Amino acid sequence: MLNNLKIGIRRKITLGYIVIILCLLASVLILNNQIISLQKERNYIIKNNSHIHAVTNCIEKYILDMESSQRGFVITGEPSYLENYYEAGEKWRSDFNELYQLFENKPTQQQKLNEIKATIEHWITTSGEPSIEFQKENNAEALGELFKVDVGRKDMETVRAQFESLRSEVIASMQAKVNDLDKMNSIVTLTLLGILVFISVVAIIIANGISRSIVKTLTQVTQTIQEIAASKSSQKGRIHVRTNDEINDLAAATNRLLDTLERREWLQLNIAEIVTKYQGISAITKLAETFLSEIAQKTQSSLGAFYVRETTDNDIQFVKKAAFADARDDVGIESFKLGQGLIGQCALEKKILIYNDIPEDFRLIGTSLGEAPPKSIFIVPVIYENDVIAVVELATMTGFNEQQQQLVKQVIETFGLTINSVLGRMEIVRLLNESRVLTEELQVQSEELQAQSKELQMQTEELTMINEQLEERTKEAELKTKELKQAKREIEESAEQLLLNSNYKSEFLANMSHELRTPLNSILILSEMLAENSQSKLSDEEAEFAKVIYSSGEDLLALINDILDLSKVEAGKLDISFDEMNMSEVPVQIEQTFAPVATKKNLQFHISKEKNVIDVFYTDEKRFQQILKNLLSNAFKFTEQGSVNLGIKQLGQEQLTTNMQDLSADWLEITVTDTGIGIPKDKHQLIFESFQQGDGATVRKYGGTGLGLSICKELARLLGGWVSLHSEEGQGSTFTLTIPSLPNGIEEQKYLGLAIHGVGTANEVEEQEQLLEIRKFSQHDVEVFQGKNILIVDDDYRNIYALKNALEKRGMNILVAKDGVECLDILQANDEIDLILMDIMMPNLDGYETMSIIRKQLNITDLPIIALTAKAMKNDRDKSLEAGASDYISKPLNLDQLISVLRVWLVSKGS
């Protein structure tokens, strides 16, 4: 009965506590004041030390803020960084003064503070403020020198070391005070012990009997716990206590804790082993086999199957990817759908299923000794983002205990992410292959676009031939007014059809550009994202595939841009902005761009710039760079061995013609010379035409579209210069770009004199001169045209140049106006104008508005006005006549037709 009686330790020691408490109460009251004094002193030391640490940390933080703000401003130039910089500068000084006051009676610490302050101010003076000033002044060279020395980094390291030294000294000082307090505490303790000795003797005698029964049991428990702690086995011993008190309860609770810890340790160890096994696997089948093998071993499963979700045309199926102990290759069905069987129901409900009552006809588990039926089936869905992406089915001959079930559940919680990652990588590989196929299709479409463009060009040439035939018919009908008008109508209809075809071509190019850019945009964005590999999910080879796709897309985009640039130039819609350009930077920029190309092709690349080249040159830098890069790209492309040279020199005054000197005093000559395949002389003119190259073999071997030199020619013309060529087949080529420095842009009157220079410009002038070649004219023509004052209103200086030369040779006096405003000024100042040739499409004031003002506001009704336009639409003739035109001629002009119309209206005006 006494053994069953539970006498708690509390009851046993209560009496002893009462005696001890009464004895201690007296000693506590005696030493209370001393203990309170020691506590206050210790609290002061701790508080003071914590405050010092906090202030030093703040100062160090503000210095780091100043450094980061200074670097942020230097890198970005953003003024907001300076606000943080100056704000941190004020705060660290304030906290420094506060810290200095805390060390008021400590000269050693104050000396260290002064050293820290000197180092900080040295950093501000030598690194912080200078770098900010250099950034404000955009002095990149000084900044580079400053950071090259990087004195600031040394100062920052010194500041950190000084702060660490200061904090160490403060800690040492605090420790000394604490030691003093400990000594005082020891004295108090000894005093207390002296008082307690007497009390303890009495308490020991009283408590001896009470504690004897407790100590024996506690000793036994302690020895058992020590043995468990010293044991290295995963299976720990257990505590056994015979007493019926709280210690027995403690032992029981400790035993339960050990059981829980052992189960948890087993789970964590096995989870780590399983996860380690399947990490780094990139194939879903290998992943399934590895996972199933490991989980089967850990759960003592005898059979297993692994199914992965696959979606085909919205039809969801789970397909077997791996099996465990699959001796006959028929473990589990090959596939199932949601809700099909127990495993399908598990996937549908997203719940774990365990079945222990297995039918007798269930598949037997085979071994080398025979076959036996399973006792338990465990079906687990693998869930990722609330979707079942896989299902695992296990079977065992012994049954799955709670610990094994927990292992499977915890592993499955993160396994869904791994399966999704592997499937994602496999999908990325598939998309990369599809992207490669799409890129090839885009290349085919690009080739088809070029072929269609050539067909359109052939159609345009055919229409031009038709136009020439119509013009010949117009010549035959000159003497009869009715036949002349009929011929004019035929020419207008032909011009309208020609312009319509040109519009179709422009619209076709714009539409095809849009259709090509739409898929190309997606390819470029997706391939660039894949190439960046920001989440490191792609292998190096896969990232390289993405880079190749992106590079190919960029090449296709460049081709589209070349076609559109040429269209803009032909349409006169390309903006030219003349501004200063630093010529000293050009060799460096070109070297950086093309040196890698030369290295890759094992070619020598030399850049020479003569000393007399001016540093500041006025032109459109963007178009200038575009011309140089086109010429150099061609040179490297068509050169397989030898060298490519770029020469930059300034033409001397003796090399400039009068027209060149009138336009600008500073002219540059840039030559690009290569040792490549060269160009036959009979192809020198052809290669400057759109979509033209030397021959078919060149296209097949080197590729290209034939647009580069055509664009270079047009851009050089817009910059006031020209491109010329010197080359022989098999001996390399030299392309020369000659351009003027134009601070105020190109001046119209001076532009006329340059029309005879350069390959591209020379060809155009020669064609116009051939078109407007002066025929032999009769004495009657001389009488009609001699001394007549003709006003040409046009913004195209090539047209003005050609018309002016042709008409002046027939004895006419030519006045020129660049737009409608200037035309009106000339008419108001000169009333001897006999006829006006009016272009329609002009800036400021177009031909329609100008003719309307002449007829209505200036009230000049008898002055013949011939409307000239290249926009031969069906309603342009009626619109011109309504605006006040006397007659209408479409471009390109036929000289005989123009002379006939002039003769008719000048004779009519004279009569």
HELIX and SHEET records of a PDB file:
HELIX    1   1 ILE A    9  THR A   76  1                                  68    
HELIX    2   2 SER A   80  LEU A  102  1                                  23    
HELIX    3   3 PRO A  107  TRP A  123  1                                  17    
HELIX    4   4 ILE A  124  GLY A  128  3                                   5    
HELIX    5   5 GLU A  129  LYS A  136  1                                   8    
HELIX    6   6 ALA A  140  VAL A  149  1                                  10    
HELIX    7   7 VAL A  151  ALA A  230  1                                  80    
HELIX    8   8 GLU A  246  TYR A  278  1                                  33    
HELIX    9   9 ILE A  284  LYS A  298  1                                  15    
HELIX   10  10 GLY A  341  GLU A  349  1                                   9    
HELIX   11  11 GLU A  402  GLU A  476  1                                  75    
HELIX   12  12 THR A  481  GLU A  532  1                                  52    
HELIX   13  13 ASP A  540  ALA A  571  1                                  32    
HELIX   14  14 MET A  583  GLU A  585  5                                   3    
HELIX   15  15 VAL A  586  LYS A  601  1                                  16    
HELIX   16  16 GLU A  621  LYS A  637  1                                  17    
HELIX   17  17 GLN A  653  GLN A  655  5                                   3    
HELIX   18  18 THR A  658  LEU A  663  1                                   6    
HELIX   19  19 LYS A  681  LYS A  683  5                                   3    
HELIX   20  20 LEU A  686  PHE A  688  5                                   3    
HELIX   21  21 GLY A  696  TYR A  702  1                                   7    
HELIX   22  22 GLY A  708  LEU A  718  1                                  11    
HELIX   23  23 GLU A  748  TYR A  751  1                                   4    
HELIX   24  24 LEU A  752  LEU A  754  5                                   3    
HELIX   25  25 VAL A  759  LEU A  771  1                                  13    
HELIX   26  26 GLN A  779  PHE A  785  1                                   7    
HELIX   27  27 TYR A  797  GLU A  808  1                                  12    
HELIX   28  28 GLY A  820  ALA A  829  1                                  10    
HELIX   29  29 GLY A  847  LYS A  856  1                                  10    
HELIX   30  30 ASP A  876  ALA A  883  1                                   8    
HELIX   31  31 LEU A  895  GLY A  910  1                                  16    
SHEET    1   A 6 SER A 335  PHE A 336  0                                        
SHEET    2   A 6 ASP A 315  PHE A 324 -1                                        
SHEET    3   A 6 LEU A 303  THR A 312 -1                                        
SHEET    4   A 6 ASP A 387  THR A 396 -1                                        
SHEET    5   A 6 SER A 376  TYR A 384 -1                                        
SHEET    6   A 6 LEU A 353  TYR A 355 -1                                        
SHEET    1   B 2 ILE A 365  GLY A 366  0                                        
SHEET    2   B 2 GLU A 371  ALA A 372 -1                                        
SHEET    1   C 2 ASP A 579  ASN A 582  0                                        
SHEET    2   C 2 VAL A 616  THR A 619 -1                                        
SHEET    1   D 5 GLN A 604  LYS A 609  0                                        
SHEET    2   D 5 SER A 643  GLN A 650  1                                        
SHEET    3   D 5 TRP A 667  ASP A 674 -1                                        
SHEET    4   D 5 SER A 733  PRO A 740 -1                                        
SHEET    5   D 5 TRP A 722  SER A 727 -1                                        
SHEET    1   E 5 ASN A 813  ALA A 817  0                                        
SHEET    2   E 5 ASN A 789  VAL A 793  1                                        
SHEET    3   E 5 LEU A 835  ASP A 839  1                                        
SHEET    4   E 5 ILE A 865  THR A 869  1                                        
SHEET    5   E 5 ASP A 887  SER A 890  1                                        
END                                                                             
